[in-house]
Amino acid sequence: MKTLLLVCSCIVLVSAPALACRGTAEYPQAAAHLAQSRLSMADKEALAKKLNAGEAIHRRGHEIDSRDLRNESLKILDEIKAEIAK
């Protein structure tokens, strides 16, 4: 029983950072908001490219466990969200 509790605790500790990552949830949300925004097509295309690049950086940050890459991608995400909100 103790072994089972230990294993479950380890699983929760390992999976918690990935589940709590805001980029994982907010990149798809930003894409949906961008698609529904009233921006011009040229602006939407430019922001979509930037959004895709930021999401790729974010995924790479998770793959190699780089907090710097993930933080860089979140800055990109915040910039895009600010542009959509204008």
Order of alpha helices (4+ residues) and beta strands (2+ residues): alpha-alpha-alpha-alpha
